[in-house]
Amino acid sequence: MDSHFMEIISKIKNEGIREKVAGLVENSTITIDGKIYRGMPLDAAPAGLSRHHSYPGGLVEHIIGATEIALALCDVVEKVYHGEVDRDLVLAGVILHDIFKPLTYENAEDRGYKMTPLADRIDHLTLIVSELVRLGFSLDLVHIVCAHHGGQAGPIWPRTVEALICHLADLTDSRLNGEVLRAARFLSREVTREELNGINSKEAFEIVTSKAIEGWKGVRKTVERIRRERPNAH
């Protein structure tokens, strides 16, 4: 397991919640009709097909990023608005909200990803919510995960402070990553007239930063370097 991921789990103070979360992360499989679905390794999985974190390791990156945002929001609630928030529930919710996405994605021939046969029948949110209920997680935590998409894109609006924080953290990190990836793809197409597939967050920020520092010349240099450094470069 990614060391940063383990560090996040260790921040959960309630031992019972921490152990149950760690157990589900370490064994993020599900059994349906006697068949065990395992999916791709957690540290290799993307968090999306194309919109955000759509590269190897993207899921872990997204969970880490969303966790940092969620903890910052907890600080705002407590220090600015003098409210109360259960940080253990927030941490557990952010860690688990997309944990079954590896069951729904598989590698495609074009360096990208496609939906698995399991995903043709059931989505990642339904999978994790049903498993949380089966494993006896609290109703408050089940609600946080169930509401992380918000009421417009999901089955229910956040109705607790913890659920709202997780929803906003998920939305913010997804938007941040997605916008930077989109900008990097646009810039690379403008200078090379070719699509730079499989851009990760590090490459995307390098491309966007190069435009700000050196203009289009910097973008071209950065894109050409990224192409040369890739394993299948000729």
C-alpha positions as CSV (number, residue, x, y, z in Angstrom):
1,M,0.0,0.0,0.0
2,D,1.2,3.5,-0.8
3,S,3.0,5.0,2.3
4,H,1.0,8.3,2.0
5,F,-2.2,6.2,2.0
6,M,-1.2,4.3,5.1
7,E,-0.4,7.7,6.8
8,I,-3.9,8.9,6.0
9,I,-5.5,5.8,7.5
10,S,-3.3,6.2,10.6
11,K,-4.8,9.6,11.3
12,I,-8.1,8.0,12.2
13,K,-8.1,8.1,16.0
14,N,-11.0,5.7,16.6
15,E,-9.3,2.3,16.6
16,G,-12.5,0.4,15.5
17,I,-13.1,2.7,12.5
18,R,-9.4,2.7,11.6
19,E,-9.1,-1.1,11.6
20,K,-12.3,-1.6,9.6
21,V,-11.2,1.0,7.0
22,A,-7.7,-0.5,6.7
23,G,-9.2,-4.0,6.3
24,L,-11.4,-2.9,3.4
25,V,-8.6,-1.0,1.7
26,E,-6.3,-4.0,2.0
27,N,-8.9,-6.3,0.6
28,S,-11.0,-4.2,-1.7
29,T,-12.8,-7.1,-3.4
30,I,-16.4,-8.0,-3.5
31,T,-18.2,-11.3,-3.9
32,I,-21.4,-11.5,-6.0
33,D,-23.2,-14.8,-6.7
34,G,-20.2,-16.6,-5.3
35,K,-17.7,-14.9,-7.7
36,I,-14.9,-12.7,-6.3
37,Y,-14.2,-9.5,-8.2
38,R,-10.7,-8.2,-7.5
39,G,-10.0,-5.5,-10.1
40,M,-6.7,-3.8,-10.8
41,P,-4.2,-3.0,-8.0
42,L,-5.2,0.0,-5.9
43,D,-1.9,1.8,-6.5
44,A,-2.1,1.3,-10.3
45,A,-5.8,2.3,-10.8
46,P,-7.0,5.6,-12.2
47,A,-9.8,7.6,-10.5
48,G,-11.6,8.3,-13.8
49,L,-11.8,7.3,-17.4
50,S,-10.9,10.7,-18.9
51,R,-12.2,13.7,-16.9
52,H,-9.8,13.6,-13.9
53,H,-6.9,11.4,-12.5
54,S,-7.2,9.2,-15.6
55,Y,-3.7,7.7,-15.4
56,P,-2.0,4.9,-13.3
57,G,-1.9,5.9,-9.7
58,G,-4.6,8.5,-10.2
59,L,-7.0,7.0,-7.6
60,V,-4.4,7.1,-4.8
61,E,-3.5,10.7,-5.8
62,H,-7.2,11.7,-5.8
63,I,-7.8,10.2,-2.3
64,I,-4.7,11.9,-0.9
65,G,-5.6,15.2,-2.5
66,A,-9.2,15.1,-1.4
67,T,-8.1,14.1,2.1
68,E,-5.9,17.2,2.4
69,I,-8.7,19.4,1.2
70,A,-11.2,17.8,3.6
71,L,-8.9,18.3,6.6
72,A,-8.4,22.0,5.6
73,L,-12.2,22.3,5.5
74,C,-12.4,20.7,8.9
75,D,-10.1,23.5,10.1
76,V,-12.3,26.1,8.6
77,V,-15.4,24.7,10.2
78,E,-13.8,24.6,13.7
79,K,-11.6,27.7,13.7
80,V,-13.6,30.1,11.6
81,Y,-17.2,29.0,12.1
82,H,-16.8,27.5,15.6
83,G,-18.6,24.4,14.5
84,E,-18.0,20.7,15.3
85,V,-16.9,18.0,12.9
86,D,-16.1,14.3,13.4
87,R,-12.7,14.1,11.6
88,D,-12.6,10.3,11.9
89,L,-15.8,10.1,9.8
90,V,-14.5,12.6,7.3
91,L,-11.2,10.7,6.9
92,A,-13.0,7.3,6.6
93,G,-15.5,8.7,4.1
94,V,-12.8,10.3,1.8
95,I,-10.6,7.1,2.0
96,L,-13.5,4.8,1.1
97,H,-15.6,6.9,-1.3
98,D,-13.9,5.6,-4.5
99,I,-12.2,2.5,-3.2
100,F,-14.1,0.2,-5.5
101,K,-13.3,2.1,-8.7
102,P,-10.5,-0.4,-9.5
103,L,-13.3,-3.0,-9.9
104,T,-14.9,-1.0,-12.6
105,Y,-11.9,-0.1,-14.8
106,E,-9.5,-2.1,-16.9
107,N,-6.7,-1.3,-19.3
108,A,-7.6,-0.5,-22.9
109,E,-5.4,-1.0,-26.0
110,D,-4.8,2.8,-26.5
111,R,-3.0,3.3,-23.2
112,G,-6.4,4.4,-21.7
113,Y,-9.1,2.6,-19.8
114,K,-12.4,1.1,-20.3
115,M,-15.3,-0.2,-18.2
116,T,-15.1,-3.8,-16.9
117,P,-18.0,-6.3,-17.4
118,L,-18.9,-5.8,-13.7
119,A,-19.2,-2.0,-14.3
120,D,-21.7,-2.8,-17.1
121,R,-24.1,-4.1,-14.4
122,I,-23.3,-2.0,-11.3
123,D,-21.5,1.2,-10.5
124,H,-18.7,1.8,-8.0
125,L,-21.0,3.8,-5.6
126,T,-23.6,1.1,-5.4
127,L,-20.8,-1.4,-4.9
128,I,-19.2,0.4,-2.0
129,V,-22.4,1.4,-0.2
130,S,-23.7,-2.2,-0.3
131,E,-20.4,-3.5,1.1
132,L,-20.3,-0.9,3.8
133,V,-23.8,-1.9,4.9
134,R,-22.8,-5.6,4.8
135,L,-19.7,-5.0,6.9
136,G,-21.6,-3.1,9.5
137,F,-20.2,0.4,9.1
138,S,-22.2,3.2,10.8
139,L,-25.1,4.8,9.1
140,D,-23.3,8.2,9.3
141,L,-20.4,6.8,7.3
142,V,-22.6,5.1,4.8
143,H,-24.4,8.4,4.3
144,I,-21.1,10.2,3.7
145,V,-20.1,7.8,1.0
146,C,-23.6,7.6,-0.5
147,A,-23.7,11.5,-0.7
148,H,-20.2,12.2,-2.0
149,H,-21.4,13.0,-5.5
150,G,-24.0,15.4,-4.3
151,G,-27.7,15.3,-5.0
152,Q,-27.5,16.3,-8.7
153,A,-25.0,13.6,-9.7
154,G,-25.7,11.1,-6.9
155,P,-28.6,9.5,-5.0
156,I,-28.8,11.9,-2.1
157,W,-27.6,15.4,-1.0
158,P,-25.1,15.6,1.9
159,R,-27.2,16.0,5.1
160,T,-24.4,16.2,7.7
161,V,-21.4,18.5,8.0
162,E,-19.1,15.5,7.5
163,A,-20.9,14.5,4.3
164,L,-20.8,18.0,3.0
165,I,-17.1,18.3,3.6
166,C,-16.4,15.0,1.8
167,H,-18.5,16.1,-1.1
168,L,-16.8,19.4,-1.5
169,A,-13.3,17.9,-1.1
170,D,-14.1,15.2,-3.7
171,L,-15.5,17.9,-6.1
172,T,-12.6,20.3,-5.6
173,D,-9.8,17.8,-6.1
174,S,-11.5,16.3,-9.1
175,R,-12.1,19.7,-10.7
176,L,-8.5,20.9,-10.0
177,N,-7.0,17.8,-11.5
178,G,-9.4,17.7,-14.4
179,E,-8.9,21.3,-15.4
180,V,-5.1,21.0,-15.4
181,L,-5.2,17.8,-17.5
182,R,-7.6,19.5,-19.9
183,A,-5.3,22.6,-20.2
184,A,-2.2,20.4,-20.7
185,R,-3.9,18.4,-23.5
186,F,-5.0,21.6,-25.2
187,L,-1.5,23.1,-25.1
188,S,0.2,20.0,-26.3
189,R,-2.2,19.7,-29.3
190,E,-1.7,23.4,-30.2
191,V,2.1,23.0,-30.5
192,T,2.3,19.4,-32.0
193,R,-1.1,18.9,-33.6
194,E,-1.1,15.5,-32.0
195,E,-2.8,14.2,-28.9
196,L,-0.5,13.5,-25.9
197,N,-2.2,10.5,-24.4
198,G,-1.9,9.3,-20.9
199,I,-0.8,12.6,-19.3
200,N,-0.4,12.3,-15.6
201,S,-0.6,15.1,-13.0
202,K,3.2,15.7,-12.9
203,E,3.4,16.1,-16.7
204,A,0.3,18.2,-16.8
205,F,1.6,20.7,-14.3
206,E,4.9,20.8,-16.1
207,I,3.2,21.7,-19.4
208,V,1.0,24.3,-17.9
209,T,3.9,25.9,-16.0
210,S,6.1,25.9,-19.0
211,K,3.5,28.0,-20.9
212,A,3.5,30.6,-18.1
213,I,7.3,30.8,-18.0
214,E,8.5,30.4,-21.6
215,G,5.3,30.6,-23.7
216,W,4.7,28.3,-26.6
217,K,8.4,27.6,-27.0
218,G,8.4,26.2,-23.5
219,V,5.4,24.1,-24.1
220,R,7.0,22.5,-27.2
221,K,10.2,21.7,-25.3
222,T,8.3,20.2,-22.4
223,V,6.0,18.1,-24.6
224,E,9.0,16.8,-26.6
225,R,10.9,15.9,-23.5
226,I,7.9,14.0,-22.1
227,R,7.6,12.0,-25.3
228,R,11.3,11.1,-25.2
229,E,11.2,10.0,-21.6
230,R,8.3,7.7,-22.0
231,P,9.2,3.9,-22.0
232,N,7.9,3.2,-25.5
233,A,9.7,6.2,-27.1
234,H,11.7,5.4,-30.2
